[in-house]
Amino acid sequence: MTMHSRSTLRSLTSGFVGGLLLSVAQVPAHAQQPGNPDDLTEVNAFTPGTVREILSAFGTAVAIADRQTPEGRQFVEASFGQLKINMFFTACPPDQPTQCQGLYLLAFWPKPAERNLGNLTQAAGDFNRLYEFSKAGVSVAGEPFVARYLISDFGVKRGTLRREVTNFVVLAQRFNTEVVAPPAR
């Protein structure tokens, strides 16, 4: 690894840590207080209701809409300004749609006309190496995306889930800035 690569990696890592700290600072103040009901309340399954409840703490910063896939599966769309995050319910026992144990967070963008597909794919791959807890890529239609999968197999605290969503929003914004529409060099 060259000295330039090390310093670039160090600055990106520092920026990432700063972004995470900033994202935690943006979580509503009541969600960070010890003894807060959000940090004591267990979410045992993902449903549109539990997701809307978690998103409600963001107030007017988020617009929430219930949606359905063409196959009829429910999902929730959360819009943070121009950023749209789709939240899909997975790992649902047969005939028990209110007992889903997985939540798939997905943000995607239209194919950027000004970006070369090879460069876009390379940038998404670089993003994956820096942020291993997510998956970034480019769809077969040329649409860049970033995703994260959460589980509640044995329950997850509501406050923890809200912080996971907050961190994903920050990650998606970073993906937009670094991969989809990077500043001109």
C-alpha positions as CSV (number, residue, x, y, z in Angstrom):
1,M,0.0,0.0,0.0
2,T,1.5,3.4,-1.0
3,M,1.7,6.3,1.4
4,H,-1.0,8.1,-0.6
5,S,-3.3,5.1,-0.2
6,R,-2.7,4.9,3.5
7,S,-3.4,8.6,4.0
8,T,-6.5,8.4,1.8
9,L,-7.7,5.4,3.8
10,R,-6.9,7.1,7.1
11,S,-8.9,10.3,6.1
12,L,-11.8,8.2,4.8
13,T,-11.9,6.2,8.0
14,S,-11.7,9.4,10.1
15,G,-14.5,10.9,8.1
16,F,-16.6,7.7,8.5
17,V,-16.1,7.8,12.3
18,G,-17.0,11.4,12.3
19,G,-20.1,10.7,10.3
20,L,-21.1,8.0,12.7
21,L,-20.7,10.3,15.6
22,L,-22.6,12.9,13.8
23,S,-25.4,10.4,13.0
24,V,-25.7,9.4,16.7
25,A,-25.8,13.0,17.6
26,Q,-28.7,13.4,15.2
27,V,-30.8,10.7,16.9
28,P,-33.5,12.4,18.9
29,A,-32.2,13.3,22.4
30,H,-34.8,11.2,24.2
31,A,-33.5,8.1,22.4
32,Q,-30.1,8.5,24.0
33,Q,-31.0,8.9,27.6
34,P,-30.5,6.1,30.1
35,G,-33.7,4.4,31.2
36,N,-35.4,5.7,28.0
37,P,-38.3,3.4,27.1
38,D,-36.8,3.1,23.6
39,D,-33.7,1.5,25.0
40,L,-35.8,-0.9,27.1
41,T,-38.6,-1.8,24.7
42,E,-38.1,-4.9,22.7
43,V,-39.0,-5.2,19.0
44,N,-39.6,-8.9,18.4
45,A,-40.7,-8.7,14.8
46,F,-40.6,-6.3,11.9
47,T,-43.9,-5.0,10.6
48,P,-45.0,-1.8,8.9
49,G,-46.3,-0.7,12.3
50,T,-43.1,-1.3,14.2
51,V,-41.1,0.5,11.4
52,R,-43.5,3.5,11.3
53,E,-43.2,3.7,15.1
54,I,-39.4,3.9,14.9
55,L,-39.5,6.4,12.1
56,S,-42.0,8.7,13.9
57,A,-39.2,9.9,16.2
58,F,-37.6,11.7,13.2
59,G,-40.7,14.0,13.0
60,T,-41.0,16.1,9.9
61,A,-37.6,15.1,8.7
62,V,-39.1,11.9,7.2
63,A,-42.2,11.2,5.1
64,I,-43.5,7.7,5.5
65,A,-45.6,5.7,3.0
66,D,-46.8,2.2,3.0
67,R,-46.2,0.5,-0.4
68,Q,-46.6,-2.9,-2.0
69,T,-44.3,-4.8,-4.4
70,P,-46.0,-6.0,-7.7
71,E,-46.3,-9.4,-6.0
72,G,-48.3,-7.8,-3.1
73,R,-45.6,-7.8,-0.4
74,Q,-45.8,-4.8,1.9
75,F,-42.9,-2.5,2.4
76,V,-42.4,1.0,3.9
77,E,-40.8,3.9,2.0
78,A,-39.1,6.5,4.2
79,S,-38.1,9.7,2.4
80,F,-35.5,11.9,4.1
81,G,-35.6,14.8,1.7
82,Q,-34.6,13.5,-1.7
83,L,-33.2,10.3,-0.2
84,K,-35.8,7.4,-0.3
85,I,-35.2,4.3,1.7
86,N,-37.3,1.2,1.1
87,M,-37.7,-1.2,4.0
88,F,-38.7,-4.7,3.1
89,F,-39.9,-7.3,5.6
90,T,-38.1,-10.7,5.2
91,A,-37.7,-14.0,7.0
92,C,-41.4,-14.2,7.7
93,P,-42.8,-17.6,8.8
94,P,-45.4,-19.0,6.3
95,D,-48.8,-17.4,6.8
96,Q,-47.4,-15.1,9.6
97,P,-46.7,-11.7,7.9
98,T,-46.5,-9.9,11.3
99,Q,-43.7,-12.1,12.6
100,C,-40.9,-11.1,10.1
101,Q,-37.4,-11.4,11.6
102,G,-35.5,-9.6,8.9
103,L,-35.6,-6.0,7.7
104,Y,-33.9,-5.1,4.4
105,L,-33.0,-1.4,4.0
106,L,-32.5,-0.4,0.4
107,A,-31.7,3.0,-1.2
108,F,-31.2,3.3,-4.9
109,W,-30.8,6.1,-7.4
110,P,-31.7,6.5,-11.1
111,K,-28.8,5.6,-13.5
112,P,-26.6,8.7,-13.6
113,A,-26.4,9.8,-17.2
114,E,-23.0,11.5,-16.7
115,R,-21.3,8.4,-15.2
116,N,-19.5,5.7,-17.0
117,L,-20.9,2.3,-15.9
118,G,-17.5,0.8,-15.4
119,N,-16.4,3.7,-13.2
120,L,-19.7,3.6,-11.3
121,T,-19.3,-0.1,-10.6
122,Q,-15.7,0.4,-9.5
123,A,-16.7,3.2,-7.1
124,A,-19.4,0.9,-5.6
125,G,-16.8,-1.8,-5.1
126,D,-14.5,0.6,-3.4
127,F,-17.4,1.7,-1.2
128,N,-18.0,-2.0,-0.2
129,R,-14.4,-2.3,0.9
130,L,-14.6,0.7,3.1
131,Y,-18.0,0.0,4.6
132,E,-18.1,-3.7,5.0
133,F,-21.4,-3.8,7.0
134,S,-23.4,-2.7,4.0
135,K,-23.7,-3.8,0.4
136,A,-23.3,-1.4,-2.5
137,G,-23.6,-2.1,-6.1
138,V,-25.1,-1.2,-9.5
139,S,-28.2,-3.1,-10.7
140,V,-28.4,-4.6,-14.2
141,A,-30.4,-1.5,-15.2
142,G,-27.4,0.7,-14.2
143,E,-29.0,2.0,-11.0
144,P,-26.6,2.4,-8.1
145,F,-27.8,1.1,-4.7
146,V,-26.8,0.6,-1.1
147,A,-28.4,-1.9,1.2
148,R,-28.2,-3.2,4.8
149,Y,-29.9,-6.2,6.4
150,L,-31.1,-6.2,10.0
151,I,-32.4,-9.0,12.1
152,S,-34.6,-9.4,15.2
153,D,-34.3,-13.1,15.8
154,F,-34.2,-12.7,19.6
155,G,-35.5,-9.2,19.7
156,V,-33.8,-5.9,19.3
157,K,-34.2,-2.7,21.4
158,R,-36.3,-0.1,19.7
159,G,-33.6,2.6,20.4
160,T,-31.0,0.3,18.8
161,L,-33.2,-0.1,15.7
162,R,-33.7,3.6,15.4
163,R,-29.9,4.2,15.6
164,E,-29.4,1.5,12.9
165,V,-31.8,3.4,10.6
166,T,-30.1,6.7,11.4
167,N,-26.7,5.1,10.5
168,F,-28.1,3.8,7.3
169,V,-29.4,7.2,6.3
170,V,-25.9,8.7,6.9
171,L,-24.4,5.8,5.0
172,A,-26.8,6.3,2.0
173,Q,-26.0,10.0,2.0
174,R,-22.3,9.2,1.9
175,F,-22.9,6.7,-0.9
176,N,-24.7,9.4,-2.9
177,T,-21.8,11.9,-2.3
178,E,-18.9,9.4,-2.9
179,V,-20.3,7.1,-5.6
180,V,-23.5,8.4,-7.3
181,A,-22.6,12.1,-7.7
182,P,-19.1,12.7,-6.5
183,P,-17.7,16.2,-6.8
184,A,-15.8,17.0,-10.0
185,R,-12.0,16.6,-9.7
